[in-house]
Amino acid sequence: QVFSQHCPFLMGPIECLADVVTPDTDIQVTLSIFELASAAGIPCEVDPALVTALAGNRTEGSSPEEDYKVSCLLLVFVAVSLPLLAADPASLYNPELDGYNNNLHCLAKAIVQVSAALFTVHNKNIETHLKEFLLVS
């Protein structure tokens, strides 16, 4: 907010660039724009730092198809784990914390952010995979 008030001539174009990004935009261009927007404090659909970390953490000797399958299996694992997490005694709402003792309230945001980053690395459609995740879970 402070940056927007003091430098609106700089924040305006950055916000416009972030708004122009569509799923059809080239992935490298999208990541560059999101990196700029993220550095300016604008929330982005895909975290560019997480994408960079995941892209640099690929297993040596494995093919991109294998990495993609592992990413899909990770989502299946999370979907299958949701009922177990819901049944956990620590999954009770604590009014003192305004959340759950085991931070279960953060899980949805984590799933969306990690999924977006994983499937951005693999250049796949994020929305399609999240719909499949909802069907599995």
C-alpha positions as CSV (number, residue, x, y, z in Angstrom):
1,Q,0.0,0.0,0.0
2,V,2.8,2.4,0.9
3,F,4.6,1.7,-2.4
4,S,1.3,2.2,-4.3
5,Q,0.8,5.6,-2.6
6,H,4.4,6.8,-3.1
7,C,5.0,5.4,-6.5
8,P,1.7,4.9,-8.4
9,F,3.5,5.5,-11.7
10,L,5.5,2.4,-11.0
11,M,2.9,0.1,-9.4
12,G,0.2,0.8,-12.0
13,P,2.1,-0.8,-14.9
14,I,3.1,-3.8,-12.7
15,E,-0.5,-4.4,-11.7
16,C,-1.6,-4.1,-15.3
17,L,1.0,-6.6,-16.4
18,A,-0.1,-9.0,-13.7
19,D,-3.7,-8.6,-14.8
20,V,-2.9,-9.3,-18.4
21,V,-1.4,-12.8,-17.8
22,T,-3.7,-15.5,-19.1
23,P,-3.2,-19.3,-19.1
24,D,-2.3,-19.0,-22.8
25,T,0.7,-16.7,-22.0
26,D,4.1,-18.2,-22.5
27,I,5.3,-19.8,-19.2
28,Q,8.6,-17.9,-19.1
29,V,6.8,-14.6,-19.7
30,T,4.3,-15.5,-17.0
31,L,7.0,-16.4,-14.5
32,S,8.9,-13.2,-15.2
33,I,5.8,-11.1,-14.7
34,F,4.8,-12.9,-11.5
35,E,8.4,-12.5,-10.2
36,L,8.2,-8.8,-10.8
37,A,4.7,-8.6,-9.2
38,S,5.7,-10.7,-6.3
39,A,8.7,-8.5,-5.6
40,A,6.4,-5.5,-5.6
41,G,4.1,-7.2,-3.1
42,I,1.3,-8.1,-5.4
43,P,-0.2,-11.5,-4.8
44,C,0.2,-13.9,-7.7
45,E,-1.6,-17.1,-8.8
46,V,1.7,-18.9,-9.0
47,D,4.6,-18.3,-6.6
48,P,7.7,-17.8,-8.9
49,A,10.1,-18.6,-6.1
50,L,8.4,-21.9,-5.4
51,V,8.4,-22.7,-9.1
52,T,12.2,-22.0,-9.3
53,A,12.8,-24.1,-6.2
54,L,10.8,-27.1,-7.6
55,A,12.3,-26.8,-11.1
56,G,15.8,-26.8,-9.6
57,N,15.0,-29.8,-7.4
58,R,14.4,-32.3,-10.2
59,T,15.7,-35.8,-9.7
60,E,18.8,-36.6,-11.8
61,G,18.4,-39.3,-14.4
62,S,14.6,-39.2,-14.3
63,S,12.6,-38.2,-17.3
64,P,10.1,-35.3,-17.2
65,E,7.3,-37.8,-17.6
66,E,8.4,-39.6,-14.4
67,D,8.6,-36.2,-12.5
68,Y,5.1,-35.4,-13.8
69,K,3.7,-38.7,-12.6
70,V,5.3,-38.1,-9.2
71,S,3.6,-34.7,-9.0
72,C,0.2,-36.3,-9.8
73,L,0.8,-39.1,-7.2
74,L,1.6,-36.4,-4.6
75,L,-1.8,-34.9,-5.2
76,V,-3.4,-38.3,-4.9
77,F,-1.5,-38.9,-1.6
78,V,-2.8,-35.6,-0.2
79,A,-6.4,-36.3,-1.4
80,V,-6.3,-39.8,0.3
81,S,-4.8,-38.2,3.5
82,L,-7.5,-35.6,3.9
83,P,-10.0,-38.0,5.7
84,L,-7.2,-39.0,8.1
85,L,-6.3,-35.4,8.9
86,A,-10.0,-34.6,9.5
87,A,-10.3,-37.5,11.9
88,D,-7.2,-36.4,13.9
89,P,-8.0,-35.2,17.4
90,A,-5.7,-32.2,16.8
91,S,-8.1,-31.1,14.0
92,L,-10.5,-29.4,16.3
93,Y,-11.0,-25.6,16.1
94,N,-9.3,-23.7,18.9
95,P,-10.9,-20.3,19.4
96,E,-7.8,-19.0,21.3
97,L,-5.7,-19.6,18.2
98,D,-8.5,-18.7,15.8
99,G,-7.5,-21.8,13.9
100,Y,-6.7,-25.5,14.3
101,N,-4.0,-26.9,16.6
102,N,-2.4,-28.8,13.7
103,N,-2.7,-25.8,11.2
104,L,-5.2,-27.7,9.1
105,H,-6.7,-24.3,8.1
106,C,-3.6,-23.7,6.0
107,L,-3.9,-26.9,4.1
108,A,-6.1,-25.5,1.3
109,K,-3.8,-22.6,0.5
110,A,-0.8,-25.0,0.6
111,I,-2.4,-27.5,-1.8
112,V,-3.3,-24.7,-4.3
113,Q,0.1,-23.1,-4.2
114,V,2.1,-26.3,-4.4
115,S,-0.1,-27.7,-7.2
116,A,0.2,-24.5,-9.2
117,A,3.9,-24.5,-8.9
118,L,4.3,-28.2,-9.7
119,F,2.1,-28.1,-12.8
120,T,3.7,-24.8,-13.9
121,V,7.1,-26.6,-13.8
122,H,5.6,-29.3,-16.0
123,N,3.8,-26.8,-18.2
124,K,0.4,-28.4,-17.5
125,N,-3.1,-27.0,-17.0
126,I,-3.4,-26.2,-13.2
127,E,-7.1,-25.9,-13.2
128,T,-7.7,-29.3,-14.8
129,H,-5.4,-31.0,-12.2
130,L,-7.1,-29.2,-9.3
131,K,-10.5,-30.4,-10.6
132,E,-9.1,-33.9,-10.7
133,F,-7.9,-33.5,-7.2
134,L,-11.3,-32.5,-6.0
135,L,-12.8,-35.6,-7.7
136,V,-10.3,-37.9,-6.0
137,S,-10.7,-36.3,-2.6
